[in-house]
């Protein structure tokens, strides 16, 4: 169950740990990430900082309520044993749409910054992205299916441990069975990432054309599945539903202690997001009165 909710949390761009504390440093985190990829000049940095400030306020006051609604619904489905693999896959798609809205909000003000990038800055961005890609390939290169399976088991067990306190031997076996049956998408995923980077490079190379840049970035950021093969999309859907089946099995196997740990953690996350959202709404109301 942990990986399931954690997947939603990751897609929402949030951390399940110390959510409120982390959120108040979101603008700093975005800035640090940006600096890893490109060094902006003073004018660009000023525009980017203004965009991030506007983005964080919008996200806190408008978007967090969507996350609360979805997480509350997932919580209810789990509590009432009405979650199904198909419903789980639908919630994953909803979570992806949350991400897409972030880009749609930022794009109008992000475009002038991208269009103003120098050739040297574009080269810097692409070099970092290629480095990231090479590290991913290196991470998986030369590993046998058995090694990959073991790592997948360990990663998933660690994630469930976080949400359940610890997993039992029975639950470890459920995780192992899921990873054994999961359809392999590694090669397709790496191919997709390579194609995404290729098209992103093309988009930056044509950044002087605003209409074309908008079209390409919208595709890459909000319709990335268009770059995936049909087989890749079918496999992903089947794996997502299979994970939903795992969630059902894990939920049925929970001890009373694990159940309390999970609902306390999930409830705390929902409460934090609710309070952050209300805090932003109250600030907006006060600013209008001033």
C-alpha positions as CSV (number, residue, x, y, z in Angstrom):
1,X,0.0,0.0,0.0
2,X,2.9,2.3,0.7
3,X,4.3,2.3,-2.8
4,X,0.8,2.9,-4.1
5,X,0.2,6.0,-2.1
6,X,3.8,7.0,-2.5
7,X,3.5,6.9,-6.2
8,X,0.6,9.3,-6.0
9,X,2.6,11.5,-3.6
10,X,5.6,11.5,-6.0
11,X,3.5,12.3,-8.9
12,X,2.0,15.2,-7.0
13,X,5.5,16.5,-6.5
14,X,5.4,16.2,-2.7
15,X,7.2,14.3,0.0
16,X,5.3,12.2,2.5
17,X,7.9,13.1,5.1
18,X,7.7,16.5,6.9
19,X,5.4,17.8,4.2
20,X,4.6,21.2,5.7
21,X,8.3,21.9,6.5
22,X,9.4,20.8,3.1
23,X,6.7,22.8,1.3
24,X,7.9,26.1,2.8
25,X,11.2,25.5,1.1
26,X,9.8,24.5,-2.2
27,X,10.9,27.6,-4.0
28,X,14.5,27.1,-2.7
29,X,14.4,23.4,-3.9
30,X,13.3,24.4,-7.4
31,X,16.0,27.1,-7.5
32,X,18.7,24.6,-6.5
33,X,17.5,22.1,-9.1
34,X,17.5,24.8,-11.8
35,X,21.1,25.8,-10.9
36,X,22.2,22.2,-11.6
37,X,21.0,22.5,-15.2
38,X,21.7,26.0,-16.3
39,X,23.2,29.3,-15.0
40,X,20.9,32.1,-15.8
41,X,21.9,35.7,-16.3
42,X,20.5,38.4,-14.0
43,X,17.4,39.2,-16.2
44,X,16.6,35.6,-16.7
45,X,17.0,34.8,-13.0
46,X,14.8,37.6,-12.0
47,X,12.0,36.4,-14.3
48,X,12.5,32.8,-13.1
49,X,12.4,33.8,-9.4
50,X,9.2,35.8,-10.1
51,X,7.7,32.8,-11.9
52,X,8.6,30.4,-9.0
53,X,7.1,32.7,-6.4
54,X,3.9,33.0,-8.4
55,X,3.9,29.2,-9.0
56,X,4.2,28.3,-5.4
57,X,1.4,30.6,-4.3
58,X,-0.9,29.2,-7.0
59,X,0.1,25.6,-6.2
60,X,-0.6,26.0,-2.5
61,X,-3.9,27.9,-2.9
62,X,-5.4,26.1,-5.9
63,X,-3.7,22.7,-6.5
64,X,-3.3,21.2,-3.0
65,X,-7.1,20.9,-2.6
66,X,-7.1,18.5,-5.6
67,X,-4.5,16.3,-3.9
68,X,-6.5,16.3,-0.7
69,X,-9.6,15.2,-2.6
70,X,-7.8,12.4,-4.4
71,X,-5.8,11.1,-1.4
72,X,-9.0,11.1,0.7
73,X,-10.8,9.1,-2.0
74,X,-8.0,6.6,-2.1
75,X,-8.1,6.3,1.7
76,X,-11.8,5.7,1.5
77,X,-11.4,3.0,-1.2
78,X,-8.8,1.2,0.9
79,X,-10.8,1.4,4.1
80,X,-14.0,0.1,2.5
81,X,-12.1,-2.6,0.5
82,X,-13.6,-1.1,-2.8
83,X,-10.3,-0.3,-4.5
84,X,-9.8,-2.4,-7.7
85,X,-6.8,-2.7,-10.0
86,X,-8.7,-0.7,-12.6
87,X,-9.6,2.1,-10.1
88,X,-6.0,2.2,-9.1
89,X,-4.9,2.7,-12.7
90,X,-7.4,5.5,-13.0
91,X,-6.1,7.3,-9.9
92,X,-2.5,7.0,-11.3
93,X,-3.8,8.8,-14.5
94,X,-5.5,11.5,-12.4
95,X,-2.2,12.0,-10.5
96,X,-0.4,12.5,-13.8
97,X,-2.9,15.1,-14.8
98,X,-2.0,17.0,-11.6
99,X,1.6,17.2,-13.0
100,X,0.4,18.3,-16.4
101,X,-1.4,21.2,-14.9
102,X,1.8,22.5,-13.3
103,X,3.4,22.8,-16.7
104,X,0.3,24.4,-18.2
105,X,0.4,27.0,-15.5
106,X,4.1,27.8,-15.8
107,X,4.5,27.6,-19.6
108,X,3.3,31.1,-20.6
109,X,5.9,32.8,-18.4
110,X,8.5,30.1,-18.9
111,X,8.5,30.5,-22.7
112,X,10.2,34.0,-22.8
113,X,12.9,32.7,-20.5
114,X,13.6,29.6,-22.7
115,X,13.5,31.8,-25.8
116,X,16.1,34.1,-24.3
117,X,18.6,31.3,-23.6
118,X,22.0,31.6,-25.3
119,X,23.5,28.8,-27.2
120,X,26.0,28.3,-24.4
121,X,23.1,27.9,-21.9
122,X,21.3,25.4,-24.1
123,X,24.5,23.5,-24.4
124,X,24.8,23.4,-20.6
125,X,21.2,22.1,-20.2
126,X,21.7,19.4,-22.8
127,X,25.0,18.3,-21.3
128,X,23.4,17.8,-17.9
129,X,20.5,15.9,-19.3
130,X,22.8,13.6,-21.3
131,X,24.8,13.1,-18.1
132,X,21.6,12.1,-16.3
133,X,20.7,9.7,-19.1
134,X,24.2,8.1,-19.1
135,X,23.9,7.6,-15.3
136,X,20.6,5.9,-15.8
137,X,21.9,3.6,-18.4
138,X,25.0,2.8,-16.3
139,X,22.7,2.0,-13.3
140,X,21.1,-0.9,-15.2
141,X,23.9,-1.9,-17.6
142,X,25.2,-5.4,-17.2
143,X,22.8,-6.5,-14.5
144,X,21.1,-9.9,-14.9
145,X,17.3,-10.2,-14.5
146,X,17.9,-11.8,-11.1
147,X,19.9,-8.8,-9.9
148,X,17.3,-6.4,-11.2
149,X,14.5,-8.4,-9.5
150,X,16.4,-8.4,-6.2
151,X,16.9,-4.6,-6.4
152,X,13.2,-4.1,-7.3
153,X,12.2,-6.3,-4.3
154,X,14.5,-4.3,-1.9
155,X,13.3,-1.0,-3.2
156,X,9.6,-1.9,-2.9
157,X,10.1,-3.4,0.6
158,X,11.8,-0.3,1.7
159,X,8.9,1.8,0.5
160,X,6.3,-0.4,2.1
161,X,8.4,-0.4,5.3
162,X,8.1,3.4,5.4
163,X,4.3,3.3,5.3
164,X,3.6,0.2,7.3
165,X,6.4,0.3,9.9
166,X,7.9,-3.0,8.6
167,X,6.8,-5.8,6.3
168,X,6.3,-9.4,7.2
169,X,7.7,-12.5,5.5
170,X,4.4,-13.0,3.8
171,X,4.3,-9.5,2.5
172,X,7.9,-9.8,1.2
173,X,6.7,-12.8,-0.8
174,X,3.8,-10.8,-2.2
175,X,6.2,-8.1,-3.3
176,X,8.5,-10.7,-4.8
177,X,5.7,-12.4,-6.8
178,X,4.6,-9.0,-8.1
179,X,8.1,-8.2,-9.4
180,X,8.4,-11.7,-10.9
181,X,5.2,-11.2,-12.9
182,X,5.8,-7.6,-13.8
183,X,6.3,-7.1,-17.5
184,X,9.7,-5.8,-18.4
185,X,9.7,-2.2,-19.7
186,X,13.3,-1.2,-19.0
187,X,14.6,-1.2,-22.6
188,X,11.4,0.6,-23.8
189,X,11.7,3.1,-21.0
190,X,15.3,3.9,-21.8
191,X,14.5,4.2,-25.5
192,X,11.6,6.5,-24.6
193,X,13.8,8.7,-22.4
194,X,16.4,8.9,-25.3
195,X,13.7,10.0,-27.7
196,X,12.3,12.5,-25.3
197,X,15.8,14.1,-24.9
198,X,16.3,14.1,-28.7
199,X,13.0,16.0,-29.2
200,X,13.7,18.3,-26.4
201,X,17.0,19.2,-28.0
202,X,15.2,19.9,-31.3
203,X,12.7,22.1,-29.4
204,X,15.5,24.2,-27.8
205,X,17.3,24.4,-31.2
206,X,14.1,26.0,-32.6
207,X,13.3,28.2,-29.6
208,X,13.2,31.4,-31.6
209,X,9.8,30.2,-33.1
210,X,7.4,30.7,-30.2
211,X,4.5,28.8,-31.7
212,X,6.7,25.8,-32.6
213,X,8.4,25.9,-29.2
214,X,5.0,26.0,-27.4
215,X,3.8,23.1,-29.5
216,X,6.8,20.9,-28.8
217,X,7.1,21.6,-25.1
218,X,3.4,21.0,-24.6
219,X,3.8,17.6,-26.2
220,X,6.9,16.7,-24.2
221,X,5.6,17.9,-20.9
222,X,1.9,17.1,-21.0
223,X,1.6,14.4,-23.6
224,X,4.7,12.3,-23.1
225,X,2.9,9.0,-23.8
226,X,2.8,10.1,-27.5
227,X,6.5,9.3,-27.6
228,X,6.0,5.7,-26.3
229,X,5.4,2.7,-28.4
230,X,2.0,1.0,-28.3
231,X,3.6,-2.0,-26.6
232,X,5.2,0.2,-24.0
233,X,1.8,1.8,-23.2
234,X,0.1,-1.6,-23.0
235,X,2.8,-3.0,-20.7
236,X,2.6,0.1,-18.4
237,X,-1.1,-0.2,-18.1
238,X,-0.9,-3.9,-17.3
239,X,1.8,-3.3,-14.7
240,X,-0.1,-0.5,-13.1
241,X,-3.2,-2.7,-12.7
242,X,-0.9,-5.5,-11.4
243,X,0.3,-3.1,-8.8
244,X,-3.3,-2.4,-7.9
245,X,-3.7,-6.1,-7.3
246,X,-0.6,-6.1,-5.1
247,X,-2.1,-3.3,-3.0
248,X,-5.3,-5.3,-2.5
249,X,-3.2,-8.3,-1.3
250,X,-1.1,-6.2,0.9
251,X,-4.1,-4.5,2.4
252,X,-5.7,-7.9,3.2
253,X,-2.4,-9.0,4.9
254,X,-2.0,-6.0,7.2
255,X,-1.7,-6.5,11.0
256,X,-3.5,-4.1,13.3
257,X,-0.2,-2.4,14.1
258,X,0.6,-1.9,10.4
259,X,-2.9,-0.6,9.6
260,X,-2.6,2.0,12.4
261,X,0.8,3.1,11.1
262,X,-0.5,3.5,7.6
263,X,-3.6,5.4,8.3
264,X,-1.8,7.7,10.8
265,X,0.8,8.5,8.1
266,X,-1.7,9.0,5.4
267,X,-4.0,11.0,7.6
268,X,-1.1,13.2,8.6
269,X,-0.3,13.9,5.0
270,X,-3.8,14.8,4.2
271,X,-4.0,17.1,7.2
272,X,-0.7,18.8,6.3
273,X,-1.9,19.4,2.7
274,X,-5.3,20.7,4.0
275,X,-3.6,23.1,6.4
276,X,-1.2,24.4,3.8
277,X,-4.0,25.0,1.4
278,X,-6.1,26.8,4.0
279,X,-3.1,28.9,5.0
280,X,-2.7,30.1,1.4
281,X,-6.4,30.8,1.0
282,X,-6.4,33.0,4.1
283,X,-3.3,34.9,2.9
284,X,-5.0,35.6,-0.4
285,X,-8.1,36.8,1.4
286,X,-6.1,39.1,3.7
287,X,-4.2,40.5,0.8
288,X,-7.4,41.4,-1.0
289,X,-8.7,43.2,2.0
290,X,-5.5,45.2,2.5
